[in-house]
Amino acid sequence: VEEQNTKKSRSSNGKMGTVGDILITFDNRTSGWNHGHAAIVRKNNDYIVEAWPDDGVRVYKNNWGKRFKTAYKYYVKGADEEDYVNAQKYAYSQLGKPYKLNVEKHFTKGFYCSQLVWKAWYEQGFDVDADGGFIVTPADIAESKLTVEY
């Protein structure tokens, strides 16, 4: 009963995931392209780190489950606790960098949402880009053999 109440409490406030987990939605749309959005969960799950247009890389409250109609959480296969902590630390260390729709995903003077998440995990030795292309989309991360929805 206590576990069920905890789950209900978490779902009612929209918090999703734990430290370093990847959050994805397919709600965001620009110019008719339903590209989605991605973020990484901060250390205590009250907050996420995301790259957001106009704001750049920022910390935002973790209300993912309420903020978006489609809301998914993923863990990374083979990662240990240190990898999760370091992935969110990497994302956090990019705070204040501008939002940029970069052609090259290794560009780090600015970030778009899924690039920030991908790079945070890439720095831990996990390439979560399903197709290995020049850009990485939320769908690439969701379809990666290294990510598991839970």
MDAnalysis code that builds the backbone (N, CA, C; Angstrom):
import MDAnalysis as mda
import numpy as np

u = mda.Universe.empty(450, n_residues=150, atom_resindex=np.repeat(np.arange(150), 3), trajectory=True)
u.add_TopologyAttr("name", ["N", "CA", "C"] * 150)
u.add_TopologyAttr("resid", np.arange(1, 151))
u.add_TopologyAttr("resname", ["VAL", "GLU", "GLU", "GLN", "ASN", "THR", "LYS", "LYS", "SER", "ARG", "SER", "SER", "ASN", "GLY", "LYS", "MET", "GLY", "THR", "VAL", "GLY", "ASP", "ILE", "LEU", "ILE", "THR", "PHE", "ASP", "ASN", "ARG", "THR", "SER", "GLY", "TRP", "ASN", "HIS", "GLY", "HIS", "ALA", "ALA", "ILE", "VAL", "ARG", "LYS", "ASN", "ASN", "ASP", "TYR", "ILE", "VAL", "GLU", "ALA", "TRP", "PRO", "ASP", "ASP", "GLY", "VAL", "ARG", "VAL", "TYR", "LYS", "ASN", "ASN", "TRP", "GLY", "LYS", "ARG", "PHE", "LYS", "THR", "ALA", "TYR", "LYS", "TYR", "TYR", "VAL", "LYS", "GLY", "ALA", "ASP", "GLU", "GLU", "ASP", "TYR", "VAL", "ASN", "ALA", "GLN", "LYS", "TYR", "ALA", "TYR", "SER", "GLN", "LEU", "GLY", "LYS", "PRO", "TYR", "LYS", "LEU", "ASN", "VAL", "GLU", "LYS", "HIS", "PHE", "THR", "LYS", "GLY", "PHE", "TYR", "CYS", "SER", "GLN", "LEU", "VAL", "TRP", "LYS", "ALA", "TRP", "TYR", "GLU", "GLN", "GLY", "PHE", "ASP", "VAL", "ASP", "ALA", "ASP", "GLY", "GLY", "PHE", "ILE", "VAL", "THR", "PRO", "ALA", "ASP", "ILE", "ALA", "GLU", "SER", "LYS", "LEU", "THR", "VAL", "GLU", "TYR"])
u.atoms.positions = np.array([
    [0.829, -1.189, 0.000],
    [0.000, 0.000, 0.000],
    [0.875, 1.256, 0.000],
    [1.929, 1.246, 0.823],
    [2.822, 2.406, 0.882],
    [3.484, 2.658, -0.475],
    [3.922, 1.577, -1.131],
    [4.545, 1.711, -2.451],
    [3.551, 2.272, -3.463],
    [2.307, 1.817, -3.426],
    [1.286, 2.328, -4.340],
    [1.032, 3.813, -4.097],
    [0.987, 4.220, -2.838],
    [0.789, 5.634, -2.520],
    [1.945, 6.485, -3.013],
    [3.171, 5.974, -2.876],
    [4.352, 6.689, -3.362],
    [4.272, 6.859, -4.880],
    [3.899, 5.794, -5.589],
    [3.776, 5.867, -7.050],
    [2.699, 6.857, -7.460],
    [1.570, 6.846, -6.752],
    [0.500, 7.792, -7.051],
    [0.965, 9.223, -6.822],
    [1.699, 9.439, -5.734],
    [2.214, 10.766, -5.421],
    [3.153, 11.247, -6.516],
    [4.032, 10.375, -6.962],
    [4.981, 10.757, -8.024],
    [4.258, 11.064, -9.316],
    [3.276, 10.248, -9.664],
    [2.571, 10.482, -10.924],
    [1.699, 11.726, -10.857],
    [1.194, 12.052, -9.680],
    [0.334, 13.229, -9.578],
    [1.121, 14.529, -9.713],
    [2.391, 14.534, -9.323],
    [3.176, 15.751, -9.483],
    [3.961, 15.745, -10.788],
    [3.904, 14.660, -11.523],
    [4.532, 14.591, -12.832],
    [5.998, 14.218, -12.833],
    [6.598, 14.007, -11.660],
    [8.015, 13.636, -11.606],
    [8.216, 12.270, -12.250],
    [9.276, 12.168, -13.031],
    [9.593, 10.894, -13.672],
    [11.083, 10.640, -13.573],
    [11.446, 9.375, -13.487],
    [12.837, 8.974, -13.539],
    [13.610, 9.208, -12.256],
    [14.851, 8.744, -12.290],
    [15.794, 8.953, -11.199],
    [17.082, 9.499, -11.791],
    [18.046, 9.785, -10.959],
    [19.281, 10.444, -11.375],
    [19.857, 9.860, -12.678],
    [20.070, 10.736, -13.649],
    [20.694, 10.352, -14.913],
    [19.780, 9.725, -15.937],
    [18.551, 9.394, -15.545],
    [17.626, 8.802, -16.515],
    [17.315, 9.794, -17.631],
    [16.925, 9.247, -18.756],
    [16.582, 10.035, -19.940],
    [15.065, 10.145, -20.028],
    [14.580, 11.358, -20.219],
    [13.152, 11.596, -20.407],
    [12.919, 12.045, -21.848],
    [11.896, 11.485, -22.461],
    [11.591, 11.801, -23.863],
    [10.095, 12.016, -24.026],
    [9.745, 12.979, -24.865],
    [8.368, 13.169, -25.307],
    [8.404, 13.340, -26.826],
    [7.286, 13.038, -27.451],
    [7.179, 13.275, -28.889],
    [6.143, 14.360, -29.180],
    [5.823, 15.173, -28.172],
    [4.829, 16.233, -28.313],
    [5.345, 17.463, -29.056],
    [6.594, 17.844, -28.835],
    [7.098, 19.103, -29.404],
    [7.148, 19.048, -30.919],
    [6.771, 20.168, -31.520],
    [6.686, 20.249, -32.974],
    [7.183, 21.621, -33.419],
    [7.962, 21.624, -34.483],
    [8.425, 22.864, -35.086],
    [8.273, 22.738, -36.596],
    [7.713, 23.734, -37.216],
    [7.552, 23.761, -38.681],
    [6.933, 22.472, -39.216],
    [5.971, 21.934, -38.493],
    [5.286, 20.739, -38.965],
    [6.010, 19.437, -38.681],
    [7.224, 19.509, -38.122],
    [7.996, 18.303, -37.826],
    [7.826, 17.977, -36.346],
    [7.288, 16.813, -36.056],
    [7.066, 16.382, -34.685],
    [8.347, 15.722, -34.162],
    [9.321, 16.534, -33.802],
    [10.655, 16.050, -33.430],
    [10.773, 15.605, -31.989],
    [9.909, 16.075, -31.102],
    [9.966, 15.680, -29.706],
    [10.912, 16.528, -28.874],
    [11.193, 16.044, -27.682],
    [12.054, 16.747, -26.723],
    [12.686, 15.714, -25.799],
    [13.879, 16.016, -25.297],
    [14.590, 15.106, -24.399],
    [15.239, 15.895, -23.270],
    [15.394, 15.243, -22.131],
    [16.038, 15.846, -20.965],
    [16.690, 14.740, -20.148],
    [17.454, 15.158, -19.150],
    [18.107, 14.205, -18.250],
    [17.747, 14.588, -16.820],
    [17.498, 13.582, -15.992],
    [17.055, 13.815, -14.617],
    [18.240, 14.199, -13.737],
    [18.043, 15.256, -12.943],
    [19.047, 15.719, -11.974],
    [19.137, 14.755, -10.799],
    [20.005, 15.065, -9.870],
    [20.369, 14.135, -8.803],
    [19.244, 13.695, -7.878],
    [18.245, 14.510, -7.614],
    [17.208, 14.080, -6.668],
    [15.836, 13.937, -7.310],
    [15.722, 14.023, -8.577],
    [14.518, 13.854, -9.401],
    [13.490, 14.978, -9.244],
    [13.811, 16.016, -8.482],
    [12.942, 17.184, -8.439],
    [13.133, 18.048, -9.687],
    [14.291, 17.880, -10.334],
    [14.660, 18.734, -11.464],
    [15.218, 17.909, -12.618],
    [15.183, 18.541, -13.785],
    [15.798, 17.978, -14.990],
    [16.764, 19.016, -15.550],
    [17.636, 18.570, -16.435],
    [18.472, 19.480, -17.218],
    [18.034, 19.297, -18.664],
    [17.782, 20.414, -19.328],
    [17.323, 20.376, -20.711],
    [17.874, 21.564, -21.475],
    [17.955, 21.418, -22.784],
    [18.271, 22.547, -23.668],
    [16.939, 22.999, -24.250],
    [16.609, 24.273, -24.018],
    [15.293, 24.786, -24.385],
    [15.454, 26.054, -25.227],
    [14.704, 26.187, -26.339],
    [14.812, 27.402, -27.159],
    [14.653, 28.660, -26.308],
    [15.405, 29.664, -26.630],
    [15.438, 30.961, -25.948],
    [16.150, 30.922, -24.593],
    [16.061, 29.817, -23.853],
    [16.703, 29.724, -22.539],
    [18.065, 29.033, -22.572],
    [18.309, 28.216, -23.568],
    [19.550, 27.448, -23.614],
    [19.502, 26.300, -22.621],
    [20.667, 25.856, -22.182],
    [20.730, 24.754, -21.227],
    [20.315, 25.293, -19.864],
    [19.313, 24.637, -19.292],
    [18.749, 25.127, -18.032],
    [18.347, 23.959, -17.140],
    [18.177, 24.278, -15.862],
    [17.563, 23.358, -14.915],
    [16.096, 23.749, -14.850],
    [15.229, 22.746, -14.869],
    [13.794, 22.996, -14.849],
    [13.142, 21.978, -13.925],
    [12.024, 22.351, -13.327],
    [11.347, 21.420, -12.428],
    [10.931, 20.165, -13.185],
    [11.019, 19.046, -12.511],
    [10.654, 17.770, -13.121],
    [9.149, 17.556, -12.998],
    [8.440, 18.103, -13.962],
    [6.998, 17.887, -14.055],
    [6.675, 17.237, -15.402],
    [7.616, 16.450, -15.884],
    [7.560, 15.852, -17.221],
    [6.232, 15.146, -17.490],
    [5.763, 14.383, -16.520],
    [4.530, 13.627, -16.697],
    [3.283, 14.486, -16.832],
    [3.331, 15.710, -16.321],
    [2.201, 16.641, -16.462],
    [2.415, 17.590, -17.632],
    [3.642, 17.880, -17.928],
    [4.003, 18.876, -18.938],
    [3.698, 18.396, -20.356],
    [3.814, 17.100, -20.569],
    [3.651, 16.545, -21.912],
    [2.612, 15.434, -21.924],
    [1.910, 15.300, -23.048],
    [0.923, 14.225, -23.194],
    [1.611, 12.870, -23.320],
    [2.694, 12.834, -24.091],
    [3.480, 11.608, -24.196],
    [4.737, 11.807, -23.366],
    [4.953, 10.953, -22.395],
    [6.091, 11.104, -21.486],
    [6.691, 9.730, -21.224],
    [7.963, 9.590, -21.560],
    [8.644, 8.310, -21.422],
    [9.929, 8.483, -20.635],
    [10.300, 7.438, -19.891],
    [11.570, 7.444, -19.162],
    [12.373, 6.219, -19.573],
    [13.684, 6.417, -19.650],
    [14.593, 5.365, -20.114],
    [15.784, 5.248, -19.179],
    [16.256, 4.020, -19.027],
    [17.549, 3.818, -18.386],
    [18.524, 3.340, -19.454],
    [19.808, 3.378, -19.126],
    [20.848, 2.990, -20.070],
    [21.409, 1.637, -19.640],
    [21.315, 0.656, -20.543],
    [21.794, -0.700, -20.251],
    [23.296, -0.698, -19.997],
    [23.700, -1.399, -18.968],
    [25.118, -1.563, -18.677],
    [25.726, -0.428, -17.869],
    [24.967, 0.617, -17.618],
    [25.490, 1.757, -16.861],
    [25.392, 1.459, -15.374],
    [26.373, 1.946, -14.615],
    [26.309, 1.790, -13.169],
    [25.953, 3.129, -12.525],
    [25.844, 3.135, -11.224],
    [25.411, 4.336, -10.502],
    [26.311, 5.533, -10.798],
    [27.612, 5.293, -10.877],
    [28.559, 6.378, -11.166],
    [28.312, 6.971, -12.553],
    [27.999, 6.122, -13.527],
    [27.690, 6.605, -14.877],
    [26.471, 7.522, -14.861],
    [25.434, 7.126, -14.129],
    [24.217, 7.936, -14.046],
    [24.490, 9.292, -13.398],
    [25.230, 9.264, -12.298],
    [25.566, 10.513, -11.602],
    [26.406, 11.408, -12.512],
    [27.389, 10.829, -13.178],
    [28.271, 11.624, -14.032],
    [27.574, 12.132, -15.288],
    [26.611, 11.380, -15.814],
    [25.862, 11.847, -16.991],
    [25.073, 13.114, -16.633],
    [24.390, 13.112, -15.504],
    [23.634, 14.306, -15.135],
    [24.572, 15.442, -14.742],
    [25.731, 15.126, -14.180],
    [26.711, 16.179, -13.852],
    [27.231, 16.838, -15.124],
    [27.481, 16.020, -16.158],
    [27.942, 16.589, -17.426],
    [26.892, 17.555, -17.974],
    [25.636, 17.108, -18.017],
    [24.568, 17.971, -18.529],
    [24.495, 19.255, -17.702],
    [24.570, 19.121, -16.392],
    [24.496, 20.283, -15.494],
    [25.669, 21.245, -15.731],
    [26.822, 20.700, -16.060],
    [28.008, 21.543, -16.286],
    [27.881, 22.405, -17.541],
    [26.877, 22.143, -18.356],
    [26.668, 22.918, -19.586],
    [25.664, 24.062, -19.389],
    [25.186, 24.254, -18.152],
    [24.201, 25.304, -17.869],
    [24.620, 26.644, -18.459],
    [23.653, 27.324, -19.035],
    [23.897, 28.647, -19.578],
    [24.355, 28.663, -21.025],
    [24.770, 27.527, -21.557],
    [25.148, 27.499, -22.974],
    [23.884, 27.698, -23.805],
    [24.032, 28.347, -24.952],
    [22.845, 28.662, -25.751],
    [22.218, 27.429, -26.402],
    [20.943, 27.583, -26.744],
    [20.242, 26.576, -27.532],
    [20.674, 26.758, -28.981],
    [21.164, 25.706, -29.582],
    [21.602, 25.763, -30.982],
    [21.191, 24.487, -31.685],
    [20.576, 24.636, -32.835],
    [20.293, 23.476, -33.681],
    [21.530, 23.229, -34.534],
    [22.447, 22.483, -33.968],
    [23.733, 22.223, -34.615],
    [23.605, 21.124, -35.653],
    [24.373, 21.252, -36.701],
    [24.406, 20.192, -37.700],
    [25.265, 19.041, -37.177],
    [26.281, 19.321, -36.421],
    [27.235, 18.322, -35.943],
    [27.011, 18.064, -34.460],
    [26.729, 16.831, -34.095],
    [26.380, 16.542, -32.709],
    [27.546, 16.653, -31.730],
    [28.781, 16.697, -32.218],
    [29.936, 16.851, -31.321],
    [30.234, 18.322, -31.005],
    [29.515, 19.250, -31.608],
    [29.656, 20.679, -31.337],
    [29.155, 20.949, -29.918],
    [29.963, 21.631, -29.098],
    [29.569, 21.804, -27.693],
    [29.533, 23.265, -27.229],
    [29.504, 24.211, -28.165],
    [29.377, 25.620, -27.764],
    [27.918, 25.998, -27.550],
    [27.030, 25.106, -27.889],
    [25.597, 25.256, -27.695],
    [24.980, 23.885, -27.903],
    [23.757, 23.707, -27.444],
    [23.127, 22.388, -27.520],
    [21.670, 22.492, -27.916],
    [21.180, 21.457, -28.574],
    [19.746, 21.226, -28.686],
    [19.437, 20.059, -27.745],
    [18.186, 19.846, -27.456],
    [17.794, 18.964, -26.350],
    [18.384, 17.557, -26.411],
    [18.155, 16.849, -27.495],
    [18.616, 15.462, -27.559],
    [20.138, 15.376, -27.690],
    [20.750, 16.394, -28.256],
    [22.205, 16.417, -28.340],
    [22.811, 16.503, -26.940],
    [22.227, 17.325, -26.062],
    [22.718, 17.448, -24.693],
    [22.637, 16.107, -23.969],
    [21.507, 15.434, -24.084],
    [21.331, 14.129, -23.438],
    [22.302, 13.122, -24.026],
    [22.386, 13.083, -25.346],
    [23.306, 12.146, -26.003],
    [24.745, 12.386, -25.543],
    [25.191, 13.648, -25.549],
    [26.572, 13.975, -25.187],
    [26.853, 13.623, -23.731],
    [25.891, 13.851, -22.837],
    [26.080, 13.502, -21.421],
    [26.357, 12.007, -21.274],
    [25.648, 11.201, -22.024],
    [25.870, 9.754, -21.962],
    [27.076, 9.312, -22.788],
    [27.341, 9.974, -23.882],
    [28.516, 9.661, -24.710],
    [29.795, 9.841, -23.888],
    [29.819, 10.885, -23.062],
    [30.984, 11.148, -22.204],
    [31.193, 10.039, -21.167],
    [30.170, 9.238, -20.918],
    [30.288, 8.115, -19.981],
    [30.605, 6.814, -20.713],
    [30.762, 6.889, -22.040],
    [31.100, 5.704, -22.827],
    [29.901, 4.982, -23.432],
    [28.744, 5.649, -23.477],
    [27.524, 5.043, -24.015],
    [26.996, 5.906, -25.158],
    [27.073, 5.384, -26.379],
    [26.553, 6.106, -27.542],
    [25.097, 5.706, -27.741],
    [24.171, 6.532, -27.252],
    [22.749, 6.200, -27.293],
    [22.054, 6.711, -28.559],
    [22.813, 6.962, -29.610],
    [22.251, 7.361, -30.909],
    [22.039, 6.096, -31.736],
    [20.786, 5.758, -32.006],
    [20.453, 4.512, -32.701],
    [21.067, 4.404, -34.089],
    [21.131, 5.524, -34.839],
    [21.604, 5.420, -36.217],
    [22.994, 6.009, -36.439],
    [23.587, 6.615, -35.426],
    [24.950, 7.136, -35.549],
    [25.105, 8.274, -36.540],
    [24.027, 8.982, -36.853],
    [24.081, 10.067, -37.833],
    [24.756, 11.319, -37.307],
    [24.748, 12.380, -38.137],
    [25.377, 13.654, -37.769],
    [24.602, 14.390, -36.690],
    [23.292, 14.143, -36.627],
    [22.469, 14.716, -35.564],
    [21.870, 13.558, -34.769],
    [21.355, 13.878, -33.603],
    [20.687, 12.866, -32.789],
    [19.342, 13.438, -32.357],
    [18.295, 12.676, -32.585],
    [16.942, 13.116, -32.260],
    [16.433, 12.348, -31.030],
    [15.361, 12.821, -30.420],
    [14.771, 12.028, -29.337],
    [14.421, 10.600, -29.788],
    [13.937, 10.453, -31.016],
    [13.611, 9.117, -31.528],
    [14.858, 8.242, -31.622],
    [16.002, 8.827, -32.015],
    [17.252, 8.059, -32.067],
    [17.596, 7.492, -30.694],
    [17.407, 8.306, -29.656],
    [17.712, 7.857, -28.294],
    [16.723, 6.779, -27.859],
    [15.445, 6.997, -28.137],
    [14.420, 6.017, -27.761],
    [14.628, 4.686, -28.460],
    [15.131, 4.721, -29.682],
    [15.318, 3.492, -30.472],
    [16.684, 2.845, -30.282],
    [17.551, 3.444, -29.481],
    [18.885, 2.908, -29.244],
    [18.806, 1.537, -28.579],
    [19.731, 0.663, -28.946],
    [19.824, -0.649, -28.305],
    [20.321, -0.530, -26.870],
    [20.820, 0.653, -26.508],
    [21.350, 0.852, -25.147],
    [20.330, 1.477, -24.189],
    [19.192, 1.923, -24.696],
    [18.179, 2.516, -23.814],
    [16.986, 1.588, -23.670],
    [16.425, 1.586, -22.470],
    [15.267, 0.729, -22.179],
    [14.196, 1.587, -21.508],
    [13.015, 1.585, -22.108],
    [11.888, 2.292, -21.496],
    [11.408, 1.489, -20.297],
    [11.071, 2.177, -19.228],
    [10.518, 1.479, -18.061],
    [9.381, 2.261, -17.445],
])
